[in-house]
Structures are given as C-alpha cells and as structure tokens.
C-alpha cells in the first residue's frame, strides 16, 4: 500500500476533479485505443493543454451521462470492458495506449473510473422476490464489491511494467473515481484513509 500511495499521488488532478464536482509503443493503425485517442485529439474534444485521461468501463450499467461529464471536464476517455481490463493490459494494447498518451500526447494524469454496478454477486434462486431490506443488502454488497474491484484495478495499473516507470519518473500520476449510479455523483478514492470520499 505504501508503494501504491507513493506512486499514485505524485501530481494532483484538480482540473478534472474540480470540473466534475461544480514514439508510440504500438502503431496506431494496429491499436484501437490509440486510434480513439487520436480521433479525440483531432476532433477537438479536448484542448491542447489537456492532461487527463480517463479509463472507464463500457459496461451498459455505467450511465452515459457519467462519460459525458468526463468529456465536458476536458478529459480524454478510453472505454474498455471492465471484466476484460486485466486481459487488455496483459495483452499490451491498453498499456501501449496509456504510454503513448503520456509520451506523445502530453497526458500526465490517469484516472480509473469505477461504478457501483460493476460487480456481480450471487442472487437467491428461490424465485421469491426480495423484500426492501434484502434489496438494500444486495445493493450494499454490490457497491462494496465494486469498490474493491476498482482498488484491485488501481493496484494492477500501478504495478504494470509499462506504466510503473512512468509513475516512478513522475511523468504520470494515477487516481481513481467511483461513480454512484443511483445518485449520479462521483466519489474519489483517498489513499491516505483508504476510503471513498465526496469530490470537492
């Protein structure tokens, strides 16, 4: 945790946070993530001084409003299947795109976006509809599991051999935000307290 803390708080991401709260490693033609970044840059969806890249789940449970808010805050956005995140990194294209963004596009802040519906939990198969208390318990268990998943993803990114040197050399900082589907609000993962806290 100490290693994670040292590497993920090198540089603040106040620009993205405040907006929400008020040499390529792989040829672009062979990397859909880099193609997406080039399209966003060429399409003018971020300013020339933009330094934030958000990695978000393409799970349909992640409200498109959340993605729109990230874009409005000026962040470049890459979407990937949450279940395939580790495989995407392991295979290289996503990590290649992050390294490309840091070395070629001037990105210095990487933000992982998790959401409250990311995790799946076993459900009662009896066919009996759950009552209010049971639904609340299921909801709380899912949110808790989704937060743990985001923390695991954060640790995976920090330890990835292509990303770790960028963090060590302070060319890139990494953060995590958690989207609450029910309220539409974002929480920020605070490494000092190991808690998810409101933005602002």
Residue pairs with C-beta under 8 A, 6 or more apart in sequence:
1 191
1 194
3 158
4 154
4 155
4 158
4 191
5 191
5 192
7 158
7 164
7 167
7 168
7 174
8 154
8 158
8 167
8 173
8 174
8 175
8 191
9 173
9 191
10 167
10 170
10 172
10 173
11 108
11 109
11 170
11 173
12 173
13 52
13 109
13 111
13 173
13 175
15 51
15 52
15 73
15 74
15 109
16 52
16 54
16 70
16 73
16 74
16 75
16 109
16 111
17 188
17 199
17 200
18 200
19 72
19 73
19 74
20 69
20 70
20 73
20 177
20 186
20 199
21 186
21 198
21 199
21 200
22 200
23 103
23 104
24 31
24 34
24 96
24 100
24 104
25 92
25 95
25 96
25 99
25 100
25 162
26 34
26 92
26 93
26 96
26 97
26 100
28 34
28 35
28 38
28 100
29 35
31 93
31 96
31 97
31 100
32 93
33 78
33 80
33 93
33 94
33 96
33 97
34 96
34 97
34 100
36 78
36 97
37 53
37 76
37 78
37 97
37 100
37 101
37 105
40 46
40 76
40 77
41 76
41 105
45 71
45 76
46 74
46 75
46 76
47 74
50 74
50 75
50 76
50 106
50 107
51 106
51 107
51 108
51 109
52 73
52 74
52 75
52 76
52 107
52 109
52 110
52 111
53 75
53 76
53 77
53 78
53 98
53 101
53 107
53 109
53 110
53 111
54 70
54 75
54 76
54 77
54 78
54 111
54 112
54 113
54 177
55 78
55 80
55 94
55 98
55 110
55 111
55 112
55 113
56 62
56 66
56 67
56 70
56 77
56 78
56 79
56 80
56 113
57 79
57 80
57 81
57 82
57 85
57 113
57 114
57 115
57 118
58 79
58 80
58 81
58 82
59 81
59 82
59 115
59 117
59 118
61 115
61 117
61 118
61 181
62 113
62 115
62 117
62 118
62 179
62 181
63 179
63 181
63 184
65 184
66 113
66 115
66 179
66 184
66 186
67 77
67 79
70 77
70 113
71 77
75 111
76 101
76 105
76 107
78 94
78 97
80 88
80 94
81 88
82 114
82 118
82 149
82 153
85 94
85 153
85 156
86 153
86 156
88 94
89 95
89 156
89 157
89 160
92 162
95 160
95 162
95 163
96 162
98 107
98 110
98 162
98 163
98 166
98 172
99 162
99 163
99 166
101 107
102 108
102 110
102 166
102 171
102 172
103 171
107 172
108 171
108 172
108 173
109 172
109 173
109 174
109 175
110 157
110 163
110 172
110 173
110 174
110 175
111 174
111 175
111 176
111 177
112 150
112 153
112 154
112 157
112 174
112 175
112 176
112 177
113 176
113 177
113 178
113 179
114 146
114 147
114 149
114 150
114 153
114 176
114 177
114 178
114 179
115 146
115 178
115 179
115 180
115 181
116 142
116 143
116 146
116 178
116 179
116 180
116 181
116 182
117 142
117 146
117 181
118 146
118 149
118 150
119 142
119 145
119 146
119 148
119 149
120 142
121 138
121 141
121 142
121 145
123 138
124 130
124 134
130 138
143 180
146 178
147 178
147 196
150 176
150 178
150 189
151 176
151 189
153 176
154 174
154 176
154 189
157 163
157 174
158 164
158 167
158 174
163 172
163 174
166 172
167 173
167 174
175 188
175 189
176 188
176 189
177 186
177 187
177 188
177 189
177 199
178 186
178 187
178 188
178 189
178 196
179 185
179 186
179 187
180 186
180 187
185 198
185 199
186 199
187 196
187 197
187 198
187 199
188 196
188 197
188 198
188 199
189 195
189 196
190 196
190 197
